[in-house]
Amino acid sequence: MEYFKEIIDPSTGEVTNISLGDWITISEMGKRFGAGPKQTRAVLIEMGFMFVAIGEHKNRTRIMPWVEKKGWGRQNKPKNGFEFDVINEDAQKWIAQRWVKAQSSINELPKDALIAKEGLELFIRDRDNPDDMDTRGQVKWLMEHFPLLMQVDIAKIVSVSKQRVSKIVSSFEDEMSEEKRMRMAI
């Protein structure tokens, strides 16, 4: 979307529109590479273009402050709806030059994680209803069968953020602690 800046000539009162260039949303940028919103943000986080901002109710990805300082991006705050980031043509070129490397870096898994991924895929495929295993169930299965697997690798295997895996792992640890206390109380 092309953005314009309105300038008023004080002597004549005429309004002149000056183009600020073609700005697109983060999701639109990802579509150019055939990536969905989550994968797009994961790649941009990997290349240091975005970060996860911890919020009151929900964590959101935001463009890095250096991107805003450089004038490559900004956050739009509509009166109604959610805030969203847009980036200019220079940022789009910068991302395009680094996309393949960052995306392959995200998808790289160590040997033990590749074995775990294959095991999970086999387990899901052999189930009566392979579609009923959600992210939580996949993380739990990986934790139980591959306890030495790092959370970052679990996140790559299940295709979610590291923060999401961390929350799931914490909830499982809490559940296991509670079960252990209940058994000891008997």
PyMOL commands that set and color helices and strands:
alter all, ss='L'
color gray80, all
select helices_A, chain A and resi 26-32+37-46+65-70+89-107+111-125+130-132+135-145+151-158+162-185
alter helices_A, ss='H'
color red, helices_A
select strands_A, chain A and resi 2-8+15-22+24-25+50-53+60-63+73-76+84-87
alter strands_A, ss='S'
color yellow, strands_A
deselect
rebuild
show_as cartoon
